[in-house]
Amino acid sequence: MLNISHTDQKIQPLEKYTAVKNLSNRPHYKVLNRIIIGVSMLGLVTLFMPWTQNISGAGAITTLKPNQRPQTIQTVISGRIEKWYVKEGDFVQQGDTILFISEIKEDYFDPNLVSNTKNQVDAKKKSVVSYGSKVTALSNQIQAIENEKRLKLQQAENKIKQALLKIKSDSIDLEAVKTQIKIAKTQFNRSTQLHKEGLKPLTDVEEKRLKLQESEAKIITQENKLLASRNEFLNAKVEINRIKAEYNEKSSKAESDQFTALSNQYDTEAQVNKLENQYVNYSIRNGLYYIKAPQSGYVNRALQAGLGETIKEGTPIVSIMPAEYEIAVETYVDPIDLPLLHRGEKVRVWFDGWPTIVFSGWPNMSFGTFGGRIVAIENFISDNGKFRVLIAPDKHELPWPKQLSVGGGAQTIALLNNVPIWYEIWRTLNGFPPNYYKPKAKSSKETKS
């Protein structure tokens, strides 16, 4: 152990030193302390001031409707540039001629191509009419054949009826002859018996024999007549079959000719439709040699130059800016901010080249900004890795400057919730997204309407 002696020494106050006295006599340190305390209190109060959360984006001026944006005019057909009717900066009305081109395809070199095609169409139409007349004539011929066939069959059927009646008549005559033979035989036998008994002379017997022979001769003749009648009946039936076969052949031939004429008629009608299609196409193609303005606007730039230059179909010729358009702004936001945006939300916009003083957290204190509302939000990411948002002017705010041009730069701030500044600083330092903003629900009346 160390032998250290303990001595009682009193601590001397600092005020007795000259340096400390000099420092305490300087008044500006008191002012500095007050300033530091005041600034600290002001900073503390500022931390509790309201701050409007926002989503900023950069974009460009565009138009609200697609048909109002700058467009390029393309040629529908290939050709050779022959004459320009406009120059850059000219104002053109809808339908004004911009450029004339000539034909370069050999299929369309004929200057009378349209009129020649029209003549072909007319000739084919007359051919269709001729085939139609032929079909009508063959229809009449078929009808006449059917009428003649019907009459011939009626005539043959009448012959059959006559043959049947004649067979019936000959049959009755044959029975009558048979009855006469029986009577003649009975009379002959009676006369012979009486002659044997001596009651009748021989002459009477000979007379009865003659009558019997005559009756026997009549029956042969009558049988021949009956057979002839039956033969006529069979001939009449055969005649019916012959008539049917003959007129069926004539009718089939006429129908075959009719179907051939109909086939030719339909084929010619198809050719007429094809020629009419070609005629319309040629007529339209003749009108495509003059490239016209699709809408009124200003010729921004000629994309083709010179005379005699050959261009293909679909080649851009000039770009036109429509004369009337509704201006809008397209801006791009990060994917993390996309769920916070909704259609109809208010956005503050300021434009490049326009005097502006912007306080992002206090939009009411900004100068040179204009009000807008979100009208469309793209659901597919763009090539720059952000989502496109379309903003239109807010009708309840000051109108946007008329001097703005399509394509100029623009900056946007989408306004979200109001939070204290300390919360916004804390959120930013921690990398948290802004508070999710939900648009106000529509009233029941608006929902019903």
C-alpha positions in Angstrom: 0.0 0.0 0.0 1.0 3.6 -0.7 1.5 5.9 2.2 -0.6 8.9 1.0 -1.2 11.6 3.5 -4.7 13.1 3.6 -4.9 16.9 3.6 -8.0 19.0 3.7 -8.1 21.4 0.8 -11.1 23.6 -0.1 -12.4 23.9 -3.7 -12.0 27.5 -4.9 -14.9 29.1 -6.9 -14.3 29.8 -10.6 -15.5 33.4 -10.4 -12.3 34.4 -8.8 -10.4 33.6 -12.0 -10.0 36.5 -14.4 -10.8 34.5 -17.5 -14.1 33.3 -16.2 -15.0 36.9 -15.2 -14.2 38.1 -18.7 -16.4 35.4 -20.4 -19.4 36.1 -18.1 -19.2 39.8 -19.0 -19.8 39.2 -22.8 -23.6 39.9 -23.6 -23.7 38.4 -27.2 -23.5 34.9 -25.8 -26.8 35.5 -24.0 -28.4 36.6 -27.4 -27.0 33.5 -29.0 -28.5 31.3 -26.4 -31.9 33.0 -26.8 -31.7 32.6 -30.6 -30.9 28.9 -30.2 -33.8 28.4 -27.8 -36.1 30.4 -30.1 -35.1 28.4 -33.2 -35.5 25.1 -31.3 -39.0 26.1 -30.1 -39.9 27.3 -33.6 -38.6 24.0 -35.1 -40.6 22.1 -32.5 -43.8 24.0 -33.4 -43.1 23.5 -37.1 -42.9 19.8 -36.6 -46.6 19.9 -35.7 -47.7 22.0 -38.6 -49.8 20.3 -41.3 -48.1 18.9 -44.4 -49.9 17.7 -47.5 -48.6 14.3 -48.6 -48.1 14.2 -52.4 -46.8 12.1 -55.3 -44.7 14.0 -57.8 -44.2 13.1 -61.4 -42.8 14.4 -64.6 -44.4 14.2 -68.0 -45.4 16.2 -71.1 -48.3 18.1 -72.5 -50.6 16.0 -74.7 -54.3 16.0 -75.8 -57.3 14.5 -74.1 -58.6 12.6 -77.1 -56.5 10.4 -79.3 -57.8 12.0 -82.5 -56.5 15.4 -81.4 -52.9 14.3 -81.1 -50.2 14.9 -83.8 -50.5 12.3 -86.5 -48.7 11.1 -89.5 -50.4 10.6 -92.9 -49.4 7.4 -94.8 -49.9 6.5 -98.4 -52.3 3.5 -98.9 -50.7 2.5 -102.2 -47.2 2.6 -103.6 -46.4 5.2 -106.1 -44.1 8.0 -107.4 -44.2 11.5 -106.0 -45.3 13.9 -108.8 -46.5 17.1 -107.1 -46.6 18.8 -103.7 -49.5 21.1 -102.8 -48.4 22.2 -99.4 -45.3 23.2 -97.5 -44.4 23.0 -93.8 -46.4 25.3 -91.6 -49.4 25.5 -93.9 -52.9 25.2 -92.5 -55.0 22.7 -94.3 -58.7 22.0 -94.1 -60.1 18.5 -94.0 -60.0 17.0 -97.5 -57.4 19.4 -98.9 -54.9 17.7 -101.2 -51.4 17.4 -99.8 -49.6 15.3 -102.4 -50.2 13.7 -105.8 -48.5 10.4 -106.7 -48.5 8.3 -109.9 -48.8 4.6 -110.5 -45.8 2.3 -110.6 -47.4 -1.1 -110.8 -47.8 -2.5 -114.3 -51.3 -4.0 -113.5 -52.7 -0.4 -113.3 -50.9 1.4 -116.1 -53.9 1.4 -118.4 -55.4 4.9 -118.2 -58.8 3.4 -119.3 -58.7 0.6 -116.8 -61.8 1.8 -114.9 -63.9 2.3 -118.0 -62.8 -1.0 -119.6 -63.7 -2.8 -116.4 -67.1 -1.1 -116.4 -67.7 -2.3 -119.9 -66.8 -5.8 -118.9 -69.3 -5.5 -116.0 -72.0 -4.4 -118.4 -71.3 -7.2 -120.9 -71.4 -9.8 -118.1 -74.7 -8.4 -116.8 -76.2 -8.7 -120.3 -74.9 -12.3 -120.4 -76.7 -12.9 -117.1 -79.9 -11.5 -118.6 -79.5 -13.8 -121.6 -79.1 -16.9 -119.5 -82.1 -15.8 -117.5 -84.2 -15.6 -120.7 -82.9 -19.0 -121.7 -83.9 -20.5 -118.4 -87.4 -18.9 -118.8 -87.7 -20.3 -122.3 -86.7 -23.8 -121.1 -89.2 -23.5 -118.3 -91.9 -22.8 -120.8 -90.7 -25.7 -123.0 -90.9 -28.0 -120.1 -94.4 -26.8 -119.3 -95.4 -27.4 -122.9 -94.0 -30.9 -122.9 -95.8 -31.7 -119.7 -99.1 -30.4 -121.1 -98.6 -32.4 -124.3 -97.8 -35.5 -122.3 -100.9 -35.1 -120.2 -103.0 -34.8 -123.4 -101.4 -37.8 -125.0 -101.9 -39.9 -121.9 -105.6 -38.8 -121.8 -105.9 -39.9 -125.4 -104.2 -43.2 -124.7 -106.5 -43.8 -121.7 -109.5 -43.1 -123.9 -108.3 -45.7 -126.4 -108.0 -48.2 -123.5 -111.5 -47.4 -122.5 -112.7 -47.9 -126.1 -110.8 -51.1 -126.4 -112.4 -52.4 -123.2 -115.9 -51.4 -124.4 -115.2 -53.1 -127.8 -114.0 -56.3 -126.0 -117.2 -56.2 -124.0 -119.3 -55.7 -127.1 -117.5 -58.5 -129.1 -117.8 -60.8 -126.1 -121.6 -60.2 -126.1 -121.7 -60.8 -129.9 -119.8 -64.0 -129.4 -122.2 -65.2 -126.8 -125.1 -64.3 -129.2 -123.5 -66.3 -132.0 -123.0 -69.3 -129.7 -126.7 -69.1 -128.8 -127.6 -69.0 -132.5 -125.5 -72.1 -133.1 -127.3 -73.9 -130.3 -130.7 -72.9 -131.8 -129.5 -73.9 -135.3 -128.3 -77.3 -134.1 -131.6 -77.9 -132.3 -133.6 -77.0 -135.4 -131.4 -79.1 -137.6 -131.8 -82.1 -135.4 -135.5 -81.7 -135.2 -135.8 -81.3 -138.9 -133.7 -84.4 -139.5 -135.9 -86.5 -137.1 -139.0 -85.3 -138.7 -137.6 -86.1 -142.1 -136.9 -89.6 -141.0 -140.4 -89.9 -139.9 -141.6 -88.5 -143.2 -143.1 -85.4 -141.7 -140.6 -82.9 -143.2 -139.2 -82.7 -146.7 -135.5 -83.0 -147.4 -135.4 -79.4 -148.6 -136.3 -78.3 -145.1 -133.5 -80.4 -143.7 -131.0 -78.9 -146.1 -132.1 -75.4 -145.2 -131.6 -76.1 -141.5 -128.1 -77.5 -142.2 -127.2 -74.3 -144.2 -128.3 -72.1 -141.3 -126.2 -74.2 -138.9 -123.1 -73.8 -141.1 -123.6 -70.1 -141.3 -123.8 -69.9 -137.5 -120.7 -71.9 -137.2 -118.9 -69.5 -139.6 -120.1 -66.5 -137.7 -118.6 -67.7 -134.4 -115.1 -67.9 -135.9 -115.5 -64.4 -137.2 -116.7 -63.1 -133.9 -113.8 -64.8 -132.1 -111.4 -63.1 -134.4 -113.1 -59.7 -133.6 -112.8 -60.4 -129.9 -109.1 -61.3 -130.2 -108.5 -58.2 -132.3 -110.2 -56.0 -129.6 -108.1 -57.6 -126.9 -105.0 -56.9 -129.0 -106.1 -53.2 -129.4 -106.4 -53.0 -125.6 -102.9 -54.3 -125.1 -101.6 -51.9 -127.8 -103.3 -49.0 -126.0 -101.6 -49.9 -122.7 -98.2 -50.2 -124.5 -98.9 -46.8 -126.0 -99.2 -45.3 -122.6 -95.8 -46.6 -121.5 -94.3 -45.4 -124.8 -95.8 -41.9 -124.3 -94.5 -41.7 -120.8 -91.0 -42.8 -121.8 -90.9 -40.4 -124.8 -92.1 -37.4 -122.9 -90.0 -38.2 -119.9 -87.0 -38.2 -122.1 -88.0 -34.8 -123.7 -88.7 -33.3 -120.2 -85.4 -34.6 -118.8 -83.4 -33.2 -121.7 -85.1 -29.8 -121.3 -84.5 -29.8 -117.5 -80.9 -30.7 -118.1 -80.5 -27.8 -120.5 -82.3 -25.6 -117.9 -79.9 -26.6 -115.2 -77.0 -26.0 -117.5 -78.3 -22.5 -118.2 -78.9 -21.9 -114.5 -75.3 -23.0 -113.7 -74.0 -20.7 -116.4 -76.2 -17.9 -115.1 -74.9 -18.3 -111.5 -71.3 -18.5 -112.8 -71.7 -15.4 -114.8 -73.3 -13.6 -111.8 -70.2 -14.6 -109.7 -68.0 -13.1 -112.5 -70.2 -10.0 -112.4 -69.7 -9.6 -108.7 -65.9 -10.1 -109.1 -65.7 -7.6 -111.9 -67.8 -5.1 -109.9 -65.4 -5.6 -107.0 -62.5 -4.9 -109.3 -64.3 -1.9 -110.8 -64.9 -0.4 -107.3 -61.3 -1.1 -106.2 -59.9 0.5 -109.4 -62.2 3.5 -108.9 -61.1 3.9 -105.2 -57.4 3.4 -106.2 -57.7 6.3 -108.7 -58.8 8.5 -105.8 -55.9 7.3 -103.7 -53.4 9.0 -106.0 -54.3 12.3 -104.3 -53.3 12.1 -100.6 -55.7 14.3 -98.6 -55.8 15.7 -95.1 -57.9 13.6 -92.8 -58.7 16.6 -90.6 -58.0 20.3 -90.3 -54.6 21.2 -88.9 -51.1 22.5 -89.5 -48.5 20.7 -91.5 -45.7 20.2 -89.0 -43.1 18.3 -91.1 -42.8 16.7 -94.5 -41.3 13.2 -93.9 -40.7 12.7 -97.7 -39.1 15.1 -100.1 -38.4 15.7 -103.7 -40.2 14.7 -106.9 -39.9 11.3 -108.7 -39.2 9.5 -105.4 -40.8 6.1 -105.1 -42.6 5.3 -101.9 -44.2 2.1 -100.7 -47.7 1.6 -99.3 -47.8 2.6 -95.6 -44.9 5.1 -95.9 -45.4 8.2 -93.7 -45.7 11.3 -95.8 -46.3 14.3 -93.5 -47.2 14.9 -89.9 -50.2 17.1 -89.0 -51.1 18.8 -85.8 -54.9 19.2 -85.5 -56.1 22.8 -85.3 -58.6 22.1 -82.4 -57.7 20.0 -79.4 -58.4 19.7 -75.7 -55.1 19.9 -73.8 -54.1 17.4 -71.1 -50.9 16.2 -69.3 -49.5 12.7 -69.3 -47.3 12.0 -66.3 -45.6 8.9 -65.0 -45.5 7.7 -61.4 -43.6 4.9 -59.6 -45.3 1.5 -59.2 -45.2 2.0 -55.4 -47.4 5.1 -55.8 -49.9 3.6 -58.2 -52.4 2.2 -55.6 -52.6 5.7 -54.1 -54.1 7.3 -57.2 -57.7 7.2 -58.3 -59.7 8.7 -61.1 -61.1 12.2 -60.2 -58.3 13.1 -57.7 -57.0 16.6 -57.8 -53.5 17.3 -59.1 -51.4 20.4 -59.2 -49.6 21.0 -62.5 -46.9 23.5 -63.5 -45.4 23.8 -67.0 -41.8 24.3 -68.3 -41.1 27.9 -69.1 -44.0 29.2 -67.0 -43.1 31.2 -63.9 -43.7 29.0 -60.9 -43.0 28.9 -57.2 -43.8 25.5 -55.7 -44.2 24.4 -52.1 -45.0 20.7 -52.4 -46.3 20.4 -48.8 -48.3 23.6 -48.9 -50.0 23.7 -52.3 -52.1 26.7 -51.3 -48.9 28.8 -51.0 -47.6 27.8 -54.4 -47.7 30.2 -57.3 -48.0 29.5 -61.0 -49.5 26.0 -60.6 -52.8 24.9 -62.2 -55.4 22.5 -61.1 -56.2 19.2 -62.8 -58.0 16.0 -62.3 -57.0 12.4 -63.1 -59.1 11.1 -66.0 -57.2 7.9 -66.8 -54.7 5.6 -65.2 -52.8 3.1 -67.3 -52.9 -0.5 -65.9 -49.8 -1.7 -67.8 -46.3 -0.5 -67.0 -44.6 1.7 -69.6 -41.1 1.2 -71.1 -39.6 3.6 -68.6 -40.7 1.4 -65.7 -43.5 3.7 -64.5 -47.2 3.9 -65.0 -48.8 6.5 -67.2 -51.5 8.8 -65.8 -53.6 11.3 -67.9 -54.6 14.6 -66.3 -57.2 17.0 -67.6 -57.8 20.6 -66.6 -60.0 21.1 -63.5 -63.1 23.0 -64.6 -63.4 24.5 -61.1 -59.9 26.0 -61.2 -58.3 28.7 -63.3 -58.0 27.7 -67.0 -54.7 26.5 -68.3 -52.6 28.9 -70.4 -53.5 29.1 -74.0 -49.9 29.5 -75.0 -49.1 25.9 -74.1 -47.9 23.6 -76.9 -48.4 19.9 -77.2 -45.1 18.1 -76.3 -43.9 20.7 -73.7 -42.7 19.5 -70.4 -44.8 19.5 -67.3 -44.5 18.6 -63.6 -47.3 17.2 -61.4 -48.1 16.8 -57.8 -50.9 14.5 -56.7 -52.3 15.7 -53.4 -53.0 13.1 -50.7 -53.7 13.3 -46.9 -52.7 16.1 -44.6 -50.3 14.9 -41.9 -47.9 16.7 -39.4 -44.5 17.5 -40.6 -42.8 15.3 -38.0 -44.8 12.3 -39.3 -43.8 13.0 -42.9 -40.1 13.3 -41.9 -40.4 10.0 -39.9 -42.1 8.3 -42.9 -39.5 9.5 -45.3 -36.6 8.4 -43.1 -38.1 5.0 -42.8 -39.0 4.7 -46.4 -42.7 4.1 -45.8 -45.2 5.0 -48.6 -47.7 7.9 -48.0 -51.0 7.2 -46.3 -53.4 5.4 -48.5 -56.0 7.8 -49.8 -59.5 6.6 -50.4 -61.9 8.9 -52.4 -65.1 10.0 -50.7 -68.0 7.7 -51.3 -70.7 9.1 -53.5 -73.9 10.1 -51.9 -77.0 7.9 -52.3 -78.6 10.3 -54.7 -75.6 10.3 -57.0 -75.4 6.6 -56.8 -79.1 6.2 -57.8 -78.7 8.7 -60.6 
